Amino acid sequence: MTAKTAPKTALKMAGRPVAPVAPVAEPSETPFYITATQPTTRPPRALKYGDSFVVFDRRGDIAALPRGSAGLFHHDTRYLSRLELLVNGMPPLLLGSNLRDDNSAFIVDLTNPDLIADQRVVLEKDTVHILRTIFLWRDIAYQRFGVRNYGGGAVDLQLSFLFGSDFADLFEVRGAHRERRGTASARLHGDDQVLLSYHGLDHKVRRTALTFDPRPQRLTIESAVYTLHLEPGEMQPLFLTVGCEQTETRPAPFRRSLAAARRQMRDATRHQTSVQTSNDLFNEMLCRSAADLEMLMTDTPQGRYPYAGIPWFSTTFGRDGLITALQMLWWRPHVARGVLRRLAAYQAKTTDPLADAQPGKILHEMRGGEMAALHEVPFGLYYGSVDSTPLFVLLAGLYAERTGDRKTIEELWPAIEAALGWMDGPGDPDGDGFIEYQRTSEHGLANQGWKDAYDAIFHADGRLAQGAIALAEVQGYAYAAKRMLARCALRLGRDERAHKLEAEAARLAESFERAFWCPEIDTYALALDGNKEPCRVRTSNAGQVLFSGIAAPERAARVANGLLQTNFFTGWGIRTVARGQARYNPMSYHNGSIWPHDNALIGLGLARYGHKQAVETLFAGLFGAGTYMDLRRLPELFCGFPQQRGHGPTLYPVACSPQAWASAATFTLLEASLGLEFDPFQGEIRLCNPRLPPFLDEVTVRDLQLGASRVDLRVRRHSGSTVSLDAPRINGGIRISVVYSS
């Protein structure tokens, strides 16, 4: 993941012990590094629709900063880099702002500051109220300003809009330097519209159209000015639209577009599974998570796809889409179908070293900006992830088991076989049975697992791993993929293929135990380097090994126990790297921070091996963290400092928020707690060793689907770890069972 390639901050360790790190030769400049040079204040706000998103401050402004993530973006280009509202030349005062629960709009309450002329106050603050409403719809950002006079006398004031666009590529926004750029221009079209254009070096013309209604008293290519006279109680509405790739045509009216956007959102979420619990704070987290996931969903020719996150990852990412779909599979199984179809459509057919592509390999990332088109970055269609391909096969098998959708699996079967061919061929270049990665171009990612920071894969003494690297969790993904696909092949009548896959999975499990288990650290190695030397480092990767089921039960128990010790578990979650290991840094991107999606997959692994008490502990930690988060939204990651009484978790300044797989984490941990399993072939939903964490007394799942049938489930917690289950509504032939095993 390009932006996931070490967006570290410039923070320093202050008085905290850090394990010694052996001197190593490290790059003086990390490719695709996200700089953090501006002081961080309150979190920005973001809206997304399709391939467009906007990031602004709490006033709804896009500040004109030399660097930062604010702006209106479309297909990896910033179409608007400045939009500021002034009242008589001064910024208005912020009363408050709120993102609607469903993410459909951002509402801002503003008022005038004290306006002074000739050393006297000519208009007291809080006299004029400005209600600002912002939403995105079909590549257009709509804004409405309701300006009302609450004073006892008439008011004259001037509202100004300052605007502009740098048409920066997203990688420029992130800090990349370009020697050459295209040419920008601007012109007026009539007395109510400004057209901004950029002729790129890729010979593509990008356009932004700003349309004002009513027409301003003064309009230039960088500002619009309204002179308003308001009688007591009078309200004057002003409208502004900012369209990406728009020409002189006027957009649809504000109210009609807002109604259409909300109607589409209602239609998209109608009859979908919902969850309500006895805990109001947790309900807020679930509501925000579901709304964020819906906002990140993007309609593509192959189906709906969850874009990875805002601002850096609002595009098709293979690994992120696959894991998010896996996390959502129990409650939104149709998402997996869109993800699988889209990734199958872009599966590599040829070898391309610059793109790290090999036949059968699944896409890592897709970009549509100028720098990608010019190959200034290699991410137009980029395949540099070692885990997307086994995750693709795994999701296909899991989707078949969840839905029984034989037609889709038959359609995908050639892509599945091609992916297996890569796993057993180019993905295992030395033929030792392990999937390995080594970039084929110096422009690609050095590390190609989910921890893709340049310093994320290292040995116990701090040396960076070199050569073709085999990651622990990736072998687990491959094992689970082959086992799940074997079951799928049997159902499709491909018995010989099924038996072969089962045998390959069994051999992989045996080889994995021999090569990766490290008794000296009582867990699995992070990876094997190019010389097959284990990276004997305590990391969360071993927890994802449990998720795949490749671990021997007795060793899984030891891993589970280790992950809940204080060197790993902070009280908020499990760190990516345990305290005391070389390169441990709780403020780093991958070497000591806490990732909600990582914890969620670990939770599934703990549940798989029957460690439900550990699941409760993990679930309670992330829930506690979420109660402190802005909007009750779990971000991409946060710092791995230990929990302190009366003190929330420490944020990571440049983390994406929202981030798809972080948003899905709460639903995944609920799945792990309830032990949900689905059998569409027998029409049965099973709850295996169900438990609820102490902060949940009751959970109600409505409209849970299995084939054409639906059911409502209610689970109540009683004394100890016991729960009761009832089904207030069953529509169709579904059987519900509770299974307890030792």
N, C-alpha and C positions, 0 to 999 in steps of 0.2 A: 504494500500500500504506500503510495508515494508520500503523501503527507504523513502517513503513519511511520515514515522513516525518520524517526527521532525528532519530533517537534519538541525538543527540550527547552527549558527556560534558562535564563541567565542567573537564576537564583544560586546562592552559595550555601553550603552547609554552615549553620551557625551553632557551634558548640555541641554538635552531636557527633558521637564517635562513628568513624567510618573505617571499615576493614581495609587493610593495606592492599594496594593493587600493584602487581609487578609492572615494571616499565614495559611499555609496548609501543611499537611504531603505529601511530594512528593517523588517519587523514587530517590534514590541517583544515580542510573544509569538507563538511559532510554534504553529499548531494541531497537535494530536496529537503534540506533542513528548514523548519519553520522558525523564523526569527521571532524573538519576543523582546522588542526594544522599547515599546510604549508602556507606560505605567498602566496597570489594570485597575479599573474601577468597578462599577456595577456591571453585571453581565449584559451583553447586548441582547436584542430580540431578533428573531428570524421568522420569516414566512416562506413557504415554498409551494409552488404549483408546477407540475410537470418538470421541464428542464430549466426552470427559472427559480431563483430564490433571492430574497432581499434581507440584508442585515443592517440594522439601524440602532440608534441609541434609544433611551427611554422616552425621549421627546418625539421619536419618530424621524429624527434627522439622520442624514448621512453626512458625517463630519468630514471636512476637507483635510484629511491628514496625509502626510507623505507616505505612510505605510499603515496598513490595518485591514481588517477583514470586512469593513463596512462597505455597502454598495448594493446595487441591483445587478445580479449576475444572470447570464443566459448562456448555456452551452460553454461554460468555462471561460467566459469573458465578462468583464465588468462593464456594463452598459451605462451605469450612472455611478459616479464616484463622489458626487456632492449634491446634497439637497438640504438647505438650511432655511428655516422660517425665522424671520425677524419681525418684531413689533416696534415700529418707529426706530429701526436700526439696532434694536437690542434683542437678545434671545428671550423668548417668553419664559415665564416661570412654570415649572412642572408641578402640577398638583398631584398627579398620579397617572399610571398607565397600566393596562392589563391586556394580556393575551387571552382571547376567548378560550373557554375550556376545550373547544373542538379545533382550535388553531385556525379558524376561518377568518379572523380579523384581529387587528391590534387597535385598541382604543386608548387614546391619550387625552387627558384633561389638562389644558394649559390656561394660563391667565397672563395678563399684562403685568410687567414690572412697574414700579413707580416711574412715571415719565416726567422728566424735569426740563423746564425751559426758563431761561432768565433767572436761574437759581431758585426756582420755586416748583413745587409739584403741580403739574397741570392735569395729571390723571393718576389717581391713587391706584396702587396695585389691587388686584382682585376685583376690578370693576368689570372688565371684559372677559368672558369665558370663551375659550376656543376648544371645541370638541373635534378632535382629529381622528378619523377612522381610515385605516389602511387595510387593503386586502389585495391578493394576487389572483389573477384569472386569465388564463390563456395568454401568457407572456406579457401581460400588462399589469403594472402596479397602479391601483386606483387609490386616490385619496380624496376625502371630503373634509372640509373645514367649516364647522358651524360656528360662526362668530356672533355672540350675543352680548348685548349691553345690559348689565344688571345694575347700572348706576341710576341715580335719580334725575340726571340730565343728559342731554345729547352728548355724543362722543364722536370726535374726529380722530382717526388714527390711520397709520400706514402699515400695511402688511407687505413684506418683501419676501421673495423666494430667490435664493442664490443656488445655482445649479451648474453642473458640468460633468463631463465624462472623460476619463483617461483611456477608456477601452483597453485596460490592462488585461493581459492573460492571467488566469488564476495563479499560474506559477510565478508571474511577476509580483502579484499581490502577496504571495508567500515569501518573496525575497529574492527571486532569481534576477540576475542582472542581464540585460540584453544590450548588445552593441548597437543594434539597429532596430528601428521600429517603423511602422507605416506612417501615413499622414492623416491628420485629423482635420475636419472642417465643420463649420456650423453656419446655419442660415435661418432666417425667419421665413415662415410660410403663412402669409396672412397676418392678421393682428392678434392671433390666439395660439400660435403653434411655433415651436422651435424644433428644427431637425438637426441632430448631431450625427456626424458620419465619421467612419474610420476606414481607410483603404489599407488593408493589411498587406504585409509582405507575401502572404499566401494568396494574393489576388482576390480576396473576398472582401466585400464591402459590408460593414456592420453599421446598423443605423439605430438611433434612439430618437423617438418622437415625444416631446412634451407638449401636451395640449391643455390649455387653461379655459375654464368656463365659470363665469363669464369672462370676456376678454379683459386683460389687465389695462390699467390706465397707461402703463409704460411697459414695453417688452423689448428686451435685447437678447443677444445670443447667450447671455449668462445670468440674466435676472428678469424677474417679473415683479411689478409693483402695483398694488391695489391701494387706492385712497378711499376709505370708507367713512360714511357718516351714518351713525346709528342712533336712532331715537331711543328713549328708555324702553327696555324690554324687547327691542327689535333684534331680529336674528338675520344675518346675511350668510347664505351658503356659498362656498367657493369649491370648485372641483379641479383636480389636477390628475391627469393620467400620464404615465410614463411607459411607453411601449417599446419592447425590444423587437427589432426587425420590422418596425412599423414605417409606413410611408405617410403620404399626406391624408390618407383616409382617417376619419374621426372614429374613435372607439365607441362602443355601445355605452349608453348612460350608466351612471354609477349604480342606481338602485336596481335596474334590470340585471346588470352583471352580478351584483352581490346576491340577488335572489337566485340566479342561475347557479352560482358557485355553491351556495348552501344547499340547493336542491340536489346537485350532483353529489355532494358529500353525504346527504341523507340517503340517497339511493345506494351509494357505495357501502354504507354501513348497515343498511336495513337487513334484518334477519341474521345478523352475525352473532356469534357467541359472545356473551358478556359475563362479567364476573362482578359480584357484589359481596362484601364481607361485613363483619360486625365492627370493623375498625375504620373510622372515617378517614384517618390520615392515609391508611393503606389504600382506601378507595380513591383518594385523590391521586396517589401514585399510579394506580391502575388506569385511571381516567386519562392522566397526562401521557402515560406510556402508549395507550391505545391511540390517542389523538396524534401523537408524534409519529407513530408507525404509519398511520393513515396518511399523514402529511408527506412522509418520505416515500410513500408508494407512488410509482410513476407508470403511467400507461405506455407500454411499448408495443411494437407490432407482434411480439410473441406473448404478450400478457403483462400483468402488473408485476412490477419489480421494485423491491425496497432499495432506494438509493441509500448509500452508506451513512452519510451524515453531513451536517452543515457547520462551518462553511467549506471545509476542504474536500469533502468526499461526496458531493452531490452529483453522483454519476453511477454508472454500472460498475460495481466491484464484485468480482467473482466470489472470493472468500466471504466477504461480508453478507452478500445476498444469500449465499448458501447457508451460512450459520444462522442468519436471521430467520430464514424460511424454516430451518430445522427447529428453532426455538418456538416458532409460531405454529408448528405443524399440528399440535393437539387442538388448537382453537381456530386457526385460519388455514386449513390445509390447501386451499386453492392457491395461496401465495407460492407454494413450492412448485406448482405446475408452471406458473409464469417464469419463475427463476430457472427451472430446468430447461424450458423451451428456449429462453433467450440465450443461455450459455451454450446450449447445443448449437444454436444458429451461428455463434461466433467461435466455435471450437476450432483450434488451429488445424489446418490441413497441410501446411508445408513447414519447412525449417527456415527460420529467420533469426539469426543470432542477435541482431539489434533489438528485436522484440522478445527475445528469450522464448521463441515459439518453436514447438516441435509437434509433429502430427499427433492428434489425440489430446493435446493439452488444453485445459480449460482456462479461459480468460482470467487474468488478474484485474485488469483495469481498462476502462475506455475513456478517452478524452476527446473533446471536440474543439479545443481552442487553437489559436494561431500557432503557438509554440509546438504543439503536437503535430499539426499539419506540416510544419517546416522541419520536423524531427530535431528541434532544439531540445526537446525532451522525448523519451522513447515511448510515451504512454498513449499514443493514439489508439492502438490495439496492442496491449502489452500482456505477456503471459508469464511474467516472472514471479509466480507463486508456486511453491511445491505442494501445497495442500488443497488448492482449488479442485484439482482433478480427482483425488480420492474422495473429497467431500461431495463432489458432483455424483459420483457413483453411490455413495452412502445415502445422500438425500433421495436419489431415485428409488433405492430399496426401501427406505423408510416411508416415502410417499406411497408406494405400492401397498405396504403393510397397513398404512393408516386409512387409505381410501378404497383399495381394491380396484383402482382405475387401470384396468388392463390396457385399454385403448391408448392412453398416453404413454405407458411404458413400452408398448410395442412400437409406437412412433419414435420413441427415444432410443430404442435398443441399438441401432447402429452407432449413435454417439456414445452410448455406455460401453460398447465393445471397443470403440476407438480409445476411450479413456483408460480402460483396462489394459489395452495394448501399450499405451504410454507408461502406465504404472509398472508393467513388467518389462518394458523395453528401455526407451530413453530415460525414463524416470529412475531406472536402476542400472546406471552405466557400467558398474563393475560386476553385476550379476550376483551380488551377495544376498539378494532377497529384500534389501532395504531401499526405500525411496530416498534419493539424495538430491541436493541442489548445488549448483555452482553456476553463477551467472556466465552467460556466453558473450557478454559485451561489457566493457568498462562503464558504459552509460547506464546499465541496469542496476537493480537493487542487489547489494552485496548479500543481504540476508533475505530469504524468501519464504519464511514461515510467518505466522501472525505477529511474532516479535521480530519485526524487520528493521529495527534500529541497527546501525552499523556495529554497535558494541553489545548487542543483546545475546550473542552466542559466544561463550568463553569458558575457559578452564578454571579449575579451582584456584590457580595462582593469578588469575586475571588475564592470562594470555587469550587473545582472540582466536577462535577456532579458524583453521585454515583448510582449504581444499574442499572436496565434495562433502557436504555435511548432511547427516541423517538425523533428523529431529525425532525425539521420542514420541510426541503426540501424533506425528504424521504416520508413523508405523501403526499406531493404534487406529487412525482413520482408515488406513488401507485394510487392516484386519476386519474392522466393523463393516466396511464397504463390501468386502468379498463375502462375508457371512450373510449380510442382508440380501445381497444380490443372489446368492445361492438359493435362498428361500423364494425369491422372486422368480428365478429361472425354473424352479420346480413347478410353480403354479402355471408357468407358461408352457410346460411340457418339455423344457430343455434339461432333461435329467442329467445327461452327461456333463453339460456345462456346470450344473449345480454341484455335482460331486467333485469336479475339478476345483471349483472355487472353494469349497469347504476344505479340501485337502491343502490348498495353498494357504488358507487362513490358519490352519492348524500348524503348518510348518513355520509360518511367520511368527506365531505366538511363541513357539519353542525357541526360535532364533533370537527373538526379542528378549526373552528372559535371560538367555546366556550373555548377550552382548550389552544390555542396558542396565541390568540390576547392579547396584553398587552397594555392597554391604557396609562399606566404611561410612557412608552417609545415610544408610537405611532408606534409600529411595532409588528411583530410576534416574539415570543420567539425563541431563538436559539434551545431549546429542552425542553422536560420534563424529569426530572430525575426519579429515581426508585420510589420515593414517589409522583409522578405526580406534583411536584413543578416546575413551569416554570423557565427556565434559562432566566431571564429578561435582556438580553444583546443585544445591537444593533450590528447585524452582517450582512454580505452579504448573509447569508442563506435565509433571508427574500426575497432577490432579486430572488433567485432561486425558491422560492414559487410562484412568479409571472410567471416564466417560465412554471410551470406546469398548471397554470390556476385555481388552487384551491381557490385563494383569492377572496373575495367579491370585486366588482369593486371599491366601495368607499374606502375600506381599501387599495386596491392595489394602488390607487392614493396617499394615504398618505405614503405608503412605497416608492413609486417612488420618491416623493418629498424629503423624508429623505435621500435617497441614493445619491442624487446630492448635498447635503449640504457639507460644507468644512470638517466636522468631518469624513465624509465617502470618498468623492471624492477629490482626491489630485490634479487634473488637468491631471494626467496620467491615472487614473482609480479608481475604487471603492475598498477600503480596505476590507479585510476579517473581521476586527473588527474596529468599529468606534473609533476615538480618544476620550479619556476621559473615556472609559470603563476600568474596571479592566482587567489586563493582556494585555492591549494594548501595543504593541511594534512593530514599523514599520519594525524592522529587524528580526522579528520572522518568523517562517515558516507559521503559520496559524492565528496569532493573531494581524494582522495589516499590513501584506504584501498585494501585488496586484497580483492576478492570472489572466492571460488573459482568460483562459477558463471560469472561474467563471464570469468574466465581459461579456463574449460573451453570456452565458446562461441568464444572467440578461438582456442583450440587447434584446434577444428573448422575455423575459417576459415583458419588457417595451413596445415592439412593439405589443404584444398580447393585451395589455390593451389600446393601442392607444397613448402611450406617445412617439411619434416619435421625438419630440424635444430633449427629454432626450436621445434617442438612438443616435442622432447626436452628442450630447455632449460627450457621452461615446465613440463613434466611433472615434471622433477627438482626444480624450485623448490617446487612445491606439495607434492610428496612429502616434501621436507625439512621444510617447515613442519608437515606432518601428524605427523611423528615427534615433534615437541615438544608437540603438542596433547594436552590431557587426553582420555583414552580413545581416542587416535589419531583424534579426531573433528574434521573441518574445520568451523569455525563459519560462521555467516552472513558474517562479514567479520572482518578483523583489520587492525591499523594498518600503514601503508605506510612504516615506517622501513626503511632499508637493512639488508641482512643483515650481521651482524658475526660474526667467527670465534668459535666456542664459545659462541654466544648465540642463543637461540631467538627467534621472532617475538614482537612485542608485541601483546597481546590488546586487543580492543575491549570495554569492560566490559559493555555492555548488548546485545551481539550475541546473537541467538537461537542456541541449540545444544541439540538438533539443528535443522537447517534443511534442508528437502527438497532444494532445488537445489544446496546446498553438499554434501550427502551424495552426490548423484549425480555430482559433478564428477570424482571419480577414475575412474569408469566411462566418462565422456565422454572423458577424456584417453586412456584405453586404446583406445577406439574410434578416436580421431584417430590414434594411433600405428599401429594395425594397419590403418587404412584400410578398415574394414569396409563392404561394400555388399551389399545383398540384392536378389535378383530372384526373387520368388515365381512369376512367370509362366514363367520358364525353369528354375526349380528350382536356382538357382545362388547361391553365396556367394562374393564376391570380396574379396580383400585387395589394396588398391591402394597400391603403394609401401610395404609394411609395414616398420616399424622398431620396435626396442625401445630404451628409454632405458638408459643405462649401469647403472642400479640393478636392471635386470631381465634375467636371463640366459634365463629361460624363462617362458612363460605358457601355461597350459592352461585352455581354455574348455570346460566340459562341458554337455551337453544344450542346445546352441544350436539354436534352433528355426527352421524355415522351413516354413510350412504344417504338415502332419502329420508331417513328417520331423524327425529330430534328428541332431546330429553332435557329436563331441568334436574339438576342434582343439588342436594343440600347436605353438607357435611358439618357436623357439630362436634366440638371438642369437649370431652368430659374429664374427669379426674385422671391424673397421670397422663398416659399417652393414648388413651382409648378415644375413639371417635365413633359416632353413629352416622348412618347414611340413609337418606330417603330420597325418592324421586317424585316430587309433587306433580310432574307432568311427563308423560311418555307419549310421543306421537310417532307411531310406527312400531315395528317389531324389534325393539332393542331389549337385550337382557343386561342387567346390571349385577355385578358380583364383586365381593370383597374377598381378597386372597391374602392370607397371612402365612408367612414362611419364616423359618428361623434364619 
